[in-house]
Amino acid sequence: MTSRAFARPVGTVTRGTTNPNRLRRMDRWIAVTHGAELRRAGDAVAVDLGYGAAPWTAVELLGRLRSVAPRARVVGVEIEPARVAAAKPYEREGLVFRHGGFEIPVVQRPLLVRAANVLRQYEEDQVAGVWERLCARLAPADPVTGTRGGLLVEGTCDEIGRRHVWVALGPEGPRTVTFATRLGSLERPSDLAERLPKALIHRNVPGEPVHAFLRDFDRAWAAAAPYASYGARQRWIRAVRDLTADWPVTDGPARWRQGEVTVRWEALAPGGVGAGGIGARGIGAGG
């Protein structure tokens, strides 16, 4: 990747909290759902945006992506210069660290941008603008080859990665929302509400779609209680299967077994948003 001058970094410094293996659920999902796109591109560039005070998540992302796309490269991007300097000793073939922010300081348009626990400190009304800026930097879709273009994965998890919720976006805007958890740590599916991404966390109130979804998920979980004798995994699978009657679940049992469920964004998008909001049709009021 040839360097060039980029604009002043856009964004604010995060707390930088990070732990090894914290983003394993997100990374594994990316490898399964986006691995073919990364492989097809050959030397695809992936960006770990806001990796934090230590470079562990970027190092781990390279290893997980290369299990499905051997020529993939990772650029760790941090807005705090001291964190970039601290990460430099961990650079290797396929992994570099850059000073930057939401402008994404790489020449080649990335096929993946992962932004985990970055927007947590921002205001809800800032999310649409950040999404729009990041999606504009993704590799574009190509109707000739059938590629859907780059992928932005933005979400939140707990400190050790047991519970995680993320939104997947393409160049056109939001696509899906994924809920992922270590099933043994879960009392009920709505426990995941505390890890909703910024676009949804303040919308978990009566009258909003995400609140209705979590309510229905809890009900399905309760109805699936007899399956608990076979383990939490079987109970989760049954509950998700029941959810599919009323909600547009996009994945199947292979992912449900991992403690995941993915739903179309349109079904959970905030309702009644005005100008500048995040509507069901995409980014911003006009979608």
N, C-alpha and C positions, 0 to 999 in steps of 0.2 A: 504494500500500500504506500504509494508515494505521498509524502507529506505536502501540505499546502497551508496557506494562511486561512484561519477560520475566525469567525466573529467572536467577540467576547463571550465567555460561557454564559448560558442562560439557565437560571434556576437559583436555588438557595441551598446552602449546606445542610445536609441531614445529620441526624445524631450519629450515624455511622455504625450502629450496632450490627454485628454480624457474628455468625457461628459456622463452623464447618458442618456441611451436610444439611444446612438449614433449608436449602431450596431444592432438595432432591425430588420432591413430588412434582414440582413445576418442571424441572429439567427432564424427568422421565416422560412426562406428558408431551413436552415439546419434541423429544426424540421420536416418540411414536407417531404423533400427529403431523409433524413438520419435517420428519427425517427424509422423506422422499424428495421434497423440494430442495433441501440442503444438499442431498446427494446429486441431484440433477444439475445443480449449479456448479459442481466441482469445488472451486476454491471460495465457497460462500463465506461471507463475513457476518459474524454474530457480535452483537454489542451487549455487554453487561453494564447497564447504565446505573450509576450510583451504587457501586459494589461495596462501599463503606470503608471502615477504618482498616480492614485487612482484606487481602485479595482472594480469600478462600473460594468465594462463590464463582469468580471468574476462572480460577484454576479447575474447579470441579466441572464447570460448564464445558470447557474444552474437552475434558475426558469423556463426558457423556455424549456430546455431539459427535465426537470422532468415533464412537462406537457404531454410529449409523451413517456418518458422512466423514470418511477418513481425511479429506482435504479441507475440512471446515477450519476457519480461523476465528479467534475471539479477540475483541478489543475491549478491555476494561476501561470505562470512562468515569471519572470522578471530578467533581467541581472544586474539591479541596486539594490544592497543590501538594500539601504535605502527605496526603494519602497516596497520591500518584508516586511521589518519590519513594515512599516506603514499599510500594508494590514493585518497583523496577527490578529488584533482585530476583523476582519470580518470573520474569520474562523468559520465554523459551520459543522454540520454533512453533509458530501458530498462535502465540499469545503475547500481546503487547498492552501497555497501559498508557492512557492519554488523559490530559487535563481538558475537561469540557463539561458540557451540560446538555440541555435539551436540543441544542443545535446539532448534536452528534458529529464530532470532529473526525470523520473518516471520509476519504475520497470516494471509495466504492460504496454504492448504496447497500445498506445491510439487508440481508435476507431474514434476519432476526434481531429484534431489540427486546431484551428482557429488562423490565423495570420493576423490581420487587421492593416493596416497602419504601418507595421513593415519594409517592404522592400523599402519604399518610398525614404529613404535616401541612399540606396545602388546604386551601378552602375549596369547598365543593364546586363553586362557580369558576374555579380556575382549571378544573379537570379537562373540560372540552377543548380549551385552547392548547393545553399540553398534548392531549391526544392528537389534535389536528397537526401540530408541529412535528410530532414524532412520526405519524403516519405518512406525512409528506416526504420524509427522509427514507422510507422503506423502498426496497426494490419494487418496481411496478409490475403489475400483472401483464402477462403476454398471451393474448388470445390465440396466437399462432401455435405456440407450444403447449398451451393449456395450463401454464403455471398461474397460480393465484397471487403471485408476488410475495413480498415480505410479510412478516408476522410481528406484531407488537404484542407482548404478553405483559400485562400490568396488573399487579395485585398485592395482597398483603398476607403475611403468615405470622405465626407466633415465633418466639425466640428460638425454638428447637425444631420447627418445621412439622409439628404434629397436625396443625390445622391451617388450611390455606384456601383462599378464594381469589381467582384471577379472571380478568377479562382478556379475551383474545381479539385483536383487531387486525384487519388487513388494510391495504391502501385506501379502500373504500369506506372504512370505519369499523365499528364494533360488530363482531360476529357471534361470540358465545361467552358464557360465564361458566366456569368450572369450580365446583366445590370438591375439595380433597382433604382427607383426614386419615389419621391413624385410628382405625376403628375401635381399638381397645381403649382409647382415651375419651370416647364419645358417650355422653349420657343420652343426648337427643340431637337430631340434625340441626336444630336451631342454635346449638352451641356455636356453630360456625358463624353466626351473625356478627360476633365481635371481630371477625377477620374479613368482613366484607370490604372491598376496595372503596376508595373515597367516593366514587361515583354513586355508590349504593348504600353506604353505611348509615347515612342520615335518612335514608328512605325506608328503613325497616320500621314502618309505622302503619297502622290500619289505613286501608285505602290505596296503598302502594303495592305494585305487583310482587316485589321481592318479599314483602311481608306475607302476602298470600301464599307464595311458594313455600316459604319456610313453615308456615302454619300447616299447609297440606303435607309437607314432608314429615313433620312431627306426627301428624295423624296416621300417615302410612307406616311410620316407624312403630307407633303404638299398636296398630293392627297386625304388624308383623312380629309381635312379641313371641308367639309360639315358636318362631324360627330361631330364637335366641339359644335354644337348647343345642342347635347345630353350630353355634358360634356367631359372633357379631357380623362376620362377612356374609353369611347366608341371610341374616336379618336385613342387612343393608341392601343386598341384591333384591330381596322380595319387596322391600319398601320402594326402591327405585322403579322396579317393574310396575308397581301399582301407580306410581307417579306418572308414568308414560301415558296413562289414559287421559290425563288432563293437561299435561305440560309437554312442550316440544323438546324432549330429551334427544340429544344427537348422537350419543355413544351407545355402547352395548355391554353385555355381561363381562367381556374381557377387561374393560376399564372399571366397571362397577366392582369387580373383584379386588381392585386396587384401592378401594375406598374413595372412588371418584364418581361424579355425575356431572355431565355437561349439558347445559340448556341454551337454547337460542337467545341471544341478547334481546331481541324484540319482545320476548315474553317477560323479561325482568326489568326492562328499561324504565326509568322513572316516569311516572305519569303526570300529565299536566304541567310540563316544563315550559317556560317561556323562552324568549330570545336568549341565546347564549347557553341554553341548557343542553342536556344530553338526551336527545329524543330517540324514539324507537327506530327511526330510519337511518340514523348515523350520527355524525358529529355535528353539534350545533343544531339550532332550531330548524334549519332547512334540510338537515340530513344530507 
